[in-house]
């Protein structure tokens, strides 16, 4: 399976609160909340780190089998990307998120 | 020690409608 790359959209404002990431889309003023595991994926979505590597980080931090973590991460990406706040590509994504994962 | 795993999920709501 070819690897995928994910990147945060630049059209958002995000802030960590209580272990969960709160994200506001400036496009349609939709407010998103990610749980702790989803937040780890979000913070690692720099456009340069392949999803498989992000999943490896999940496996090292959480009690989960690699196969389960990969399947869940792919599902999460597939669910969130249509909302436009997470970009997905088969190739590294450049300059999609020049600022940090947590922005004002 | 590793932390308990929960499936990565998100929820969302339209702010305009919430600001009901």
Backbone of each chain as nested JSON, in Angstrom:
{
  "chains": [
    {"id": "A", "residues": [
      {"number": 1, "name": "UNK", "atoms": {"N": [0.842, -1.188, 0.0], "CA": [0.0, 0.0, 0.0], "C": [0.879, 1.239, 0.0]}},
      {"number": 2, "name": "UNK", "atoms": {"N": [0.59, 2.22, -0.874], "CA": [1.386, 3.431, -0.906], "C": [1.079, 4.269, 0.325]}},
      {"number": 3, "name": "UNK", "atoms": {"N": [2.086, 5.016, 0.771], "CA": [1.9, 5.805, 1.974], "C": [1.16, 7.088, 1.654]}},
      {"number": 4, "name": "UNK", "atoms": {"N": [0.542, 7.642, 2.668], "CA": [-0.181, 8.891, 2.491], "C": [0.411, 9.948, 3.413]}},
      {"number": 5, "name": "UNK", "atoms": {"N": [0.255, 11.192, 3.002], "CA": [0.745, 12.319, 3.785], "C": [-0.446, 13.202, 4.127]}},
      {"number": 6, "name": "UNK", "atoms": {"N": [-0.454, 13.699, 5.344], "CA": [-1.559, 14.553, 5.77], "C": [-1.003, 15.865, 6.31]}},
      {"number": 7, "name": "UNK", "atoms": {"N": [-1.772, 16.926, 6.093], "CA": [-1.343, 18.246, 6.542], "C": [-2.547, 19.047, 7.005]}},
      {"number": 8, "name": "UNK", "atoms": {"N": [-2.316, 19.852, 8.022], "CA": [-3.377, 20.724, 8.516], "C": [-3.612, 21.859, 7.529]}},
      {"number": 9, "name": "UNK", "atoms": {"N": [-4.857, 22.216, 7.341], "CA": [-5.172, 23.377, 6.516], "C": [-4.675, 24.636, 7.214]}},
      {"number": 10, "name": "UNK", "atoms": {"N": [-4.334, 25.644, 6.436], "CA": [-3.901, 26.907, 7.036], "C": [-5.103, 27.795, 7.367]}},
      {"number": 11, "name": "UNK", "atoms": {"N": [-6.29, 27.374, 6.926], "CA": [-7.488, 28.19, 7.149], "C": [-8.198, 27.794, 8.43]}},
      {"number": 12, "name": "UNK", "atoms": {"N": [-7.425, 27.574, 9.481], "CA": [-8.015, 27.165, 10.757], "C": [-7.303, 27.876, 11.902]}},
      {"number": 13, "name": "UNK", "atoms": {"N": [-7.969, 27.888, 13.037], "CA": [-7.316, 28.285, 14.283], "C": [-7.526, 27.133, 15.247]}},
      {"number": 14, "name": "UNK", "atoms": {"N": [-6.481, 26.739, 15.959], "CA": [-6.588, 25.576, 16.833], "C": [-5.961, 25.872, 18.183]}},
      {"number": 15, "name": "UNK", "atoms": {"N": [-6.523, 25.255, 19.194], "CA": [-6.007, 25.44, 20.543], "C": [-6.241, 24.158, 21.335]}},
      {"number": 16, "name": "UNK", "atoms": {"N": [-5.222, 23.754, 22.084], "CA": [-5.334, 22.56, 22.917], "C": [-6.024, 22.923, 24.225]}},
      {"number": 17, "name": "UNK", "atoms": {"N": [-6.983, 22.108, 24.616], "CA": [-7.688, 22.365, 25.866], "C": [-8.056, 21.029, 26.495]}},
      {"number": 18, "name": "UNK", "atoms": {"N": [-7.496, 20.771, 27.665], "CA": [-7.823, 19.542, 28.375], "C": [-7.468, 18.286, 27.614]}},
      {"number": 19, "name": "UNK", "atoms": {"N": [-6.366, 18.323, 26.889], "CA": [-5.931, 17.139, 26.158], "C": [-6.631, 16.945, 24.834]}},
      {"number": 20, "name": "UNK", "atoms": {"N": [-7.586, 17.811, 24.53], "CA": [-8.29, 17.712, 23.259], "C": [-8.009, 18.953, 22.426]}},
      {"number": 21, "name": "UNK", "atoms": {"N": [-7.969, 18.767, 21.122], "CA": [-7.703, 19.884, 20.221], "C": [-9.016, 20.493, 19.755]}},
      {"number": 22, "name": "UNK", "atoms": {"N": [-9.131, 21.795, 19.964], "CA": [-10.298, 22.535, 19.484], "C": [-9.889, 23.263, 18.208]}},
      {"number": 23, "name": "UNK", "atoms": {"N": [-10.662, 23.089, 17.163], "CA": [-10.301, 23.661, 15.865], "C": [-11.474, 24.459, 15.312]}},
      {"number": 24, "name": "UNK", "atoms": {"N": [-11.183, 25.665, 14.892], "CA": [-12.204, 26.492, 14.248], "C": [-11.832, 26.674, 12.784]}},
      {"number": 25, "name": "UNK", "atoms": {"N": [-12.736, 26.297, 11.903], "CA": [-12.51, 26.513, 10.478], "C": [-12.932, 27.927, 10.117]}},
      {"number": 26, "name": "UNK", "atoms": {"N": [-12.031, 28.669, 9.506], "CA": [-12.363, 30.041, 9.12], "C": [-13.182, 30.069, 7.838]}},
      {"number": 27, "name": "UNK", "atoms": {"N": [-13.3, 28.929, 7.191], "CA": [-14.042, 28.871, 5.932], "C": [-15.545, 28.93, 6.185]}},
      {"number": 28, "name": "UNK", "atoms": {"N": [-16.016, 28.091, 7.109], "CA": [-17.459, 28.042, 7.343], "C": [-17.828, 28.129, 8.824]}},
      {"number": 29, "name": "UNK", "atoms": {"N": [-16.868, 28.556, 9.649], "CA": [-17.118, 28.732, 11.084], "C": [-17.616, 27.458, 11.756]}},
      {"number": 30, "name": "UNK", "atoms": {"N": [-17.132, 26.33, 11.287], "CA": [-17.451, 25.073, 11.955], "C": [-16.412, 24.821, 13.038]}},
      {"number": 31, "name": "UNK", "atoms": {"N": [-16.886, 24.331, 14.171], "CA": [-16.034, 24.116, 15.339], "C": [-15.848, 22.618, 15.546]}},
      {"number": 32, "name": "UNK", "atoms": {"N": [-14.594, 22.172, 15.555], "CA": [-14.279, 20.747, 15.677], "C": [-13.593, 20.47, 17.008]}},
      {"number": 33, "name": "UNK", "atoms": {"N": [-13.848, 19.3, 17.546], "CA": [-13.142, 18.837, 18.733], "C": [-12.586, 17.45, 18.453]}},
      {"number": 34, "name": "UNK", "atoms": {"N": [-11.278, 17.278, 18.674], "CA": [-10.634, 15.982, 18.459], "C": [-10.339, 15.339, 19.808]}},
      {"number": 35, "name": "UNK", "atoms": {"N": [-10.509, 14.03, 19.911], "CA": [-10.126, 13.367, 21.151], "C": [-8.603, 13.225, 21.219]}},
      {"number": 36, "name": "UNK", "atoms": {"N": [-8.116, 12.624, 22.287], "CA": [-6.671, 12.633, 22.546], "C": [-5.869, 11.953, 21.439]}},
      {"number": 37, "name": "UNK", "atoms": {"N": [-6.325, 10.797, 20.994], "CA": [-5.588, 10.07, 19.952], "C": [-5.652, 10.836, 18.628]}},
      {"number": 38, "name": "UNK", "atoms": {"N": [-6.813, 11.366, 18.319], "CA": [-6.947, 12.161, 17.097], "C": [-6.065, 13.401, 17.159]}},
      {"number": 39, "name": "UNK", "atoms": {"N": [-5.903, 13.942, 18.351], "CA": [-5.051, 15.123, 18.525], "C": [-3.593, 14.801, 18.204]}},
      {"number": 40, "name": "UNK", "atoms": {"N": [-3.146, 13.616, 18.589], "CA": [-1.768, 13.205, 18.274], "C": [-1.573, 13.146, 16.754]}},
      {"number": 41, "name": "UNK", "atoms": {"N": [-2.556, 12.6, 16.067], "CA": [-2.478, 12.529, 14.6], "C": [-2.466, 13.939, 14.018]}},
      {"number": 42, "name": "UNK", "atoms": {"N": [-3.344, 14.786, 14.531], "CA": [-3.448, 16.165, 14.043], "C": [-2.123, 16.913, 14.214]}},
      {"number": 43, "name": "UNK", "atoms": {"N": [-1.527, 16.782, 15.386], "CA": [-0.286, 17.513, 15.658], "C": [0.869, 17.019, 14.795]}},
      {"number": 44, "name": "UNK", "atoms": {"N": [0.79, 15.758, 14.377], "CA": [1.865, 15.198, 13.553], "C": [1.643, 15.459, 12.066]}},
      {"number": 45, "name": "UNK", "atoms": {"N": [0.488, 16.022, 11.736], "CA": [0.137, 16.231, 10.323], "C": [0.862, 17.456, 9.775]}},
      {"number": 46, "name": "UNK", "atoms": {"N": [2.135, 17.272, 9.472], "CA": [2.945, 18.394, 8.988], "C": [3.147, 18.355, 7.477]}},
      {"number": 47, "name": "UNK", "atoms": {"N": [2.535, 17.382, 6.821], "CA": [2.664, 17.28, 5.373], "C": [3.911, 16.54, 4.924]}},
      {"number": 48, "name": "UNK", "atoms": {"N": [4.808, 16.287, 5.849], "CA": [6.069, 15.616, 5.496], "C": [6.204, 14.24, 6.137]}},
      {"number": 49, "name": "UNK", "atoms": {"N": [5.458, 14.018, 7.202], "CA": [5.538, 12.739, 7.907], "C": [4.489, 11.785, 7.355]}},
      {"number": 50, "name": "UNK", "atoms": {"N": [4.908, 10.646, 6.809], "CA": [3.923, 9.708, 6.266], "C": [3.009, 9.168, 7.366]}},
      {"number": 51, "name": "UNK", "atoms": {"N": [1.803, 8.822, 6.976], "CA": [0.815, 8.348, 7.946], "C": [1.322, 7.119, 8.699]}},
      {"number": 52, "name": "UNK", "atoms": {"N": [2.064, 6.267, 8.016], "CA": [2.581, 5.062, 8.675], "C": [3.512, 5.423, 9.832]}},
      {"number": 53, "name": "UNK", "atoms": {"N": [4.246, 6.503, 9.656], "CA": [5.162, 6.944, 10.716], "C": [4.379, 7.548, 11.885]}},
      {"number": 54, "name": "UNK", "atoms": {"N": [3.314, 8.249, 11.556], "CA": [2.45, 8.808, 12.597], "C": [1.816, 7.68, 13.403]}},
      {"number": 55, "name": "UNK", "atoms": {"N": [1.415, 6.629, 12.702], "CA": [0.817, 5.471, 13.381], "C": [1.839, 4.807, 14.3]}},
      {"number": 56, "name": "UNK", "atoms": {"N": [3.09, 4.752, 13.868], "CA": [4.142, 4.183, 14.718], "C": [4.261, 4.963, 16.023]}},
      {"number": 57, "name": "UNK", "atoms": {"N": [4.114, 6.277, 15.924], "CA": [4.156, 7.108, 17.13], "C": [2.971, 6.794, 18.038]}},
      {"number": 58, "name": "UNK", "atoms": {"N": [1.816, 6.552, 17.423], "CA": [0.631, 6.188, 18.212], "C": [0.868, 4.889, 18.971]}},
      {"number": 59, "name": "UNK", "atoms": {"N": [1.434, 3.914, 18.268], "CA": [1.665, 2.594, 18.867], "C": [2.638, 2.693, 20.038]}},
      {"number": 60, "name": "UNK", "atoms": {"N": [3.583, 3.628, 19.936], "CA": [4.566, 3.771, 21.008], "C": [3.981, 4.487, 22.226]}},
      {"number": 61, "name": "UNK", "atoms": {"N": [2.909, 5.237, 22.008], "CA": [2.321, 6.014, 23.103], "C": [1.098, 5.363, 23.725]}},
      {"number": 62, "name": "UNK", "atoms": {"N": [0.37, 4.578, 22.915], "CA": [-0.901, 4.039, 23.385], "C": [-0.915, 2.511, 23.314]}},
      {"number": 63, "name": "UNK", "atoms": {"N": [-1.783, 1.928, 24.112], "CA": [-1.929, 0.475, 24.139], "C": [-2.787, 0.041, 22.954]}},
      {"number": 64, "name": "UNK", "atoms": {"N": [-2.145, -0.179, 21.822], "CA": [-2.894, -0.543, 20.62], "C": [-1.987, -1.332, 19.68]}},
      {"number": 65, "name": "UNK", "atoms": {"N": [-2.593, -2.267, 18.974], "CA": [-1.846, -3.037, 17.984], "C": [-1.643, -2.185, 16.728]}},
      {"number": 66, "name": "UNK", "atoms": {"N": [-0.511, -2.354, 16.063], "CA": [-0.23, -1.537, 14.87], "C": [-1.318, -1.621, 13.804]}},
      {"number": 67, "name": "UNK", "atoms": {"N": [-1.865, -2.828, 13.594], "CA": [-2.879, -2.988, 12.552], "C": [-4.136, -2.187, 12.887]}},
      {"number": 68, "name": "UNK", "atoms": {"N": [-4.506, -2.219, 14.163], "CA": [-5.699, -1.49, 14.601], "C": [-5.463, 0.017, 14.49]}},
      {"number": 69, "name": "UNK", "atoms": {"N": [-4.292, 0.453, 14.94], "CA": [-3.973, 1.88, 14.898], "C": [-3.967, 2.4, 13.466]}},
      {"number": 70, "name": "UNK", "atoms": {"N": [-3.409, 1.609, 12.547], "CA": [-3.352, 2.035, 11.147], "C": [-4.751, 2.123, 10.549]}},
      {"number": 71, "name": "UNK", "atoms": {"N": [-5.555, 1.109, 10.816], "CA": [-6.92, 1.098, 10.277], "C": [-7.726, 2.286, 10.819]}},
      {"number": 72, "name": "UNK", "atoms": {"N": [-7.611, 2.522, 12.12], "CA": [-8.355, 3.628, 12.732], "C": [-7.865, 4.984, 12.223]}},
      {"number": 73, "name": "UNK", "atoms": {"N": [-6.548, 5.108, 12.06], "CA": [-5.986, 6.376, 11.582], "C": [-6.447, 6.663, 10.157]}},
      {"number": 74, "name": "UNK", "atoms": {"N": [-6.463, 5.629, 9.334], "CA": [-6.921, 5.814, 7.956], "C": [-8.394, 6.206, 7.927]}},
      {"number": 75, "name": "UNK", "atoms": {"N": [-9.175, 5.577, 8.793], "CA": [-10.603, 5.902, 8.873], "C": [-10.8, 7.349, 9.321]}},
      {"number": 76, "name": "UNK", "atoms": {"N": [-10.017, 7.745, 10.319], "CA": [-10.101, 9.117, 10.835], "C": [-9.758, 10.129, 9.74]}},
      {"number": 77, "name": "UNK", "atoms": {"N": [-8.695, 9.86, 9.011], "CA": [-8.276, 10.762, 7.928], "C": [-9.354, 10.827, 6.848]}},
      {"number": 78, "name": "UNK", "atoms": {"N": [-9.903, 9.672, 6.508], "CA": [-10.946, 9.634, 5.477], "C": [-12.198, 10.392, 5.925]}},
      {"number": 79, "name": "UNK", "atoms": {"N": [-12.483, 10.35, 7.217], "CA": [-13.673, 11.035, 7.731], "C": [-13.468, 12.546, 7.835]}},
      {"number": 80, "name": "UNK", "atoms": {"N": [-12.262, 12.947, 8.244], "CA": [-12.022, 14.371, 8.508], "C": [-11.671, 15.158, 7.243]}},
      {"number": 81, "name": "UNK", "atoms": {"N": [-10.967, 14.542, 6.316], "CA": [-10.488, 15.289, 5.148], "C": [-11.602, 15.919, 4.305]}},
      {"number": 82, "name": "UNK", "atoms": {"N": [-12.774, 15.296, 4.164], "CA": [-13.825, 15.955, 3.38], "C": [-14.284, 17.287, 3.974]}},
      {"number": 83, "name": "UNK", "atoms": {"N": [-13.996, 17.5, 5.251], "CA": [-14.387, 18.76, 5.892], "C": [-13.456, 19.907, 5.51]}},
      {"number": 84, "name": "UNK", "atoms": {"N": [-12.339, 19.571, 4.88], "CA": [-11.464, 20.619, 4.364], "C": [-10.422, 21.146, 5.322]}},
      {"number": 85, "name": "UNK", "atoms": {"N": [-10.355, 20.607, 6.524], "CA": [-9.356, 21.121, 7.468], "C": [-8.123, 20.226, 7.524]}},
      {"number": 86, "name": "UNK", "atoms": {"N": [-8.198, 19.072, 6.866], "CA": [-7.053, 18.165, 6.807], "C": [-6.82, 17.783, 5.347]}},
      {"number": 87, "name": "UNK", "atoms": {"N": [-5.624, 18.082, 4.859], "CA": [-5.29, 17.794, 3.466], "C": [-4.611, 16.436, 3.381]}},
      {"number": 88, "name": "UNK", "atoms": {"N": [-4.911, 15.69, 2.326], "CA": [-4.358, 14.35, 2.147], "C": [-3.746, 14.236, 0.762]}},
      {"number": 89, "name": "UNK", "atoms": {"N": [-2.585, 13.586, 0.687], "CA": [-1.924, 13.414, -0.601], "C": [-1.065, 12.156, -0.584]}},
      {"number": 90, "name": "UNK", "atoms": {"N": [-0.794, 11.646, -1.774], "CA": [0.128, 10.512, -1.891], "C": [1.576, 10.978, -1.856]}},
      {"number": 91, "name": "UNK", "atoms": {"N": [1.761, 12.292, -1.895], "CA": [3.109, 12.859, -1.886], "C": [3.213, 13.878, -0.753]}},
      {"number": 92, "name": "UNK", "atoms": {"N": [4.425, 14.167, -0.31], "CA": [4.583, 15.192, 0.73], "C": [3.918, 16.5, 0.316]}},
      {"number": 93, "name": "UNK", "atoms": {"N": [3.319, 17.159, 1.295], "CA": [2.565, 18.393, 1.047], "C": [3.394, 19.566, 1.555]}},
      {"number": 94, "name": "UNK", "atoms": {"N": [3.653, 20.524, 0.682], "CA": [4.513, 21.646, 1.055], "C": [3.695, 22.862, 1.449]}},
      {"number": 95, "name": "UNK", "atoms": {"N": [4.145, 23.536, 2.496], "CA": [3.622, 24.851, 2.877], "C": [2.122, 24.889, 3.113]}},
      {"number": 96, "name": "UNK", "atoms": {"N": [1.567, 23.809, 3.57], "CA": [0.136, 23.837, 3.856], "C": [-0.127, 24.397, 5.232]}},
      {"number": 97, "name": "UNK", "atoms": {"N": [0.849, 24.237, 6.106], "CA": [0.655, 24.682, 7.478], "C": [1.925, 25.337, 7.987]}},
      {"number": 98, "name": "UNK", "atoms": {"N": [2.16, 26.58, 7.59], "CA": [3.401, 27.243, 7.962], "C": [3.501, 27.524, 9.444]}},
      {"number": 99, "name": "UNK", "atoms": {"N": [2.356, 27.536, 10.132], "CA": [2.391, 27.83, 11.551], "C": [2.332, 26.532, 12.342]}},
      {"number": 100, "name": "UNK", "atoms": {"N": [2.409, 26.659, 13.639], "CA": [2.453, 25.469, 14.48], "C": [1.087, 24.809, 14.551]}},
      {"number": 101, "name": "UNK", "atoms": {"N": [1.061, 23.609, 15.14], "CA": [-0.186, 22.857, 15.246], "C": [-1.198, 23.609, 16.088]}},
      {"number": 102, "name": "UNK", "atoms": {"N": [-0.713, 24.366, 17.029], "CA": [-1.603, 25.125, 17.886], "C": [-1.434, 26.588, 17.541]}},
      {"number": 103, "name": "UNK", "atoms": {"N": [-2.439, 27.168, 16.952], "CA": [-2.321, 28.545, 16.511], "C": [-3.328, 29.413, 17.22]}},
      {"number": 104, "name": "UNK", "atoms": {"N": [-3.023, 30.679, 17.261], "CA": [-3.931, 31.596, 17.952], "C": [-5.073, 31.966, 17.048]}}
    ]},
    {"id": "B", "residues": [
      {"number": 1, "name": "UNK", "atoms": {"N": [5.054, 3.326, 30.676], "CA": [3.705, 2.789, 30.514], "C": [2.979, 3.519, 29.401]}},
      {"number": 2, "name": "UNK", "atoms": {"N": [2.212, 2.748, 28.629], "CA": [1.449, 3.35, 27.547], "C": [0.079, 3.772, 28.053]}},
      {"number": 3, "name": "UNK", "atoms": {"N": [-0.477, 4.76, 27.373], "CA": [-1.785, 5.266, 27.759], "C": [-2.883, 4.416, 27.123]}},
      {"number": 4, "name": "UNK", "atoms": {"N": [-4.044, 4.375, 27.759], "CA": [-5.17, 3.645, 27.169], "C": [-5.522, 4.225, 25.807]}},
      {"number": 5, "name": "UNK", "atoms": {"N": [-5.845, 3.34, 24.888], "CA": [-6.129, 3.765, 23.517], "C": [-7.623, 3.963, 23.306]}},
      {"number": 6, "name": "UNK", "atoms": {"N": [-7.947, 5.034, 22.633], "CA": [-9.319, 5.249, 22.18], "C": [-9.272, 5.546, 20.697]}},
      {"number": 7, "name": "UNK", "atoms": {"N": [-10.202, 5.013, 19.972], "CA": [-10.252, 5.247, 18.528], "C": [-10.262, 6.748, 18.244]}},
      {"number": 8, "name": "UNK", "atoms": {"N": [-9.405, 7.206, 17.308], "CA": [-9.377, 8.638, 16.998], "C": [-10.7, 9.096, 16.397]}},
      {"number": 9, "name": "UNK", "atoms": {"N": [-11.306, 10.081, 17.03], "CA": [-12.607, 10.563, 16.577], "C": [-12.683, 12.075, 16.71]}},
      {"number": 10, "name": "UNK", "atoms": {"N": [-13.624, 12.649, 15.997], "CA": [-13.865, 14.083, 16.122], "C": [-15.359, 14.34, 16.102]}},
      {"number": 11, "name": "UNK", "atoms": {"N": [-15.725, 15.47, 16.64], "CA": [-17.112, 15.911, 16.531], "C": [-17.084, 17.372, 16.091]}},
      {"number": 12, "name": "UNK", "atoms": {"N": [-18.174, 17.814, 15.525], "CA": [-18.182, 19.188, 15.032], "C": [-19.574, 19.775, 15.124]}},
      {"number": 13, "name": "UNK", "atoms": {"N": [-19.626, 21.088, 15.125], "CA": [-20.907, 21.778, 15.135], "C": [-20.748, 23.131, 14.473]}},
      {"number": 14, "name": "UNK", "atoms": {"N": [-21.832, 23.584, 13.901], "CA": [-21.838, 24.897, 13.271], "C": [-21.957, 25.955, 14.361]}},
      {"number": 15, "name": "UNK", "atoms": {"N": [-20.985, 26.824, 14.43], "CA": [-20.94, 27.804, 15.509], "C": [-22.108, 28.769, 15.431]}},
      {"number": 16, "name": "UNK", "atoms": {"N": [-22.456, 29.189, 14.227], "CA": [-23.542, 30.156, 14.097], "C": [-24.828, 29.608, 14.7]}},
      {"number": 17, "name": "UNK", "atoms": {"N": [-25.141, 28.361, 14.362], "CA": [-26.371, 27.766, 14.872], "C": [-26.32, 27.64, 16.382]}},
      {"number": 18, "name": "UNK", "atoms": {"N": [-25.16, 27.271, 16.898], "CA": [-25.017, 27.11, 18.344], "C": [-25.219, 28.439, 19.055]}},
      {"number": 19, "name": "UNK", "atoms": {"N": [-24.586, 29.48, 18.53], "CA": [-24.709, 30.794, 19.153], "C": [-26.132, 31.318, 19.029]}},
      {"number": 20, "name": "UNK", "atoms": {"N": [-28.86, 29.593, 18.789], "CA": [-29.703, 28.852, 19.721], "C": [-29.507, 29.377, 21.135]}}
    ]}
  ]
}
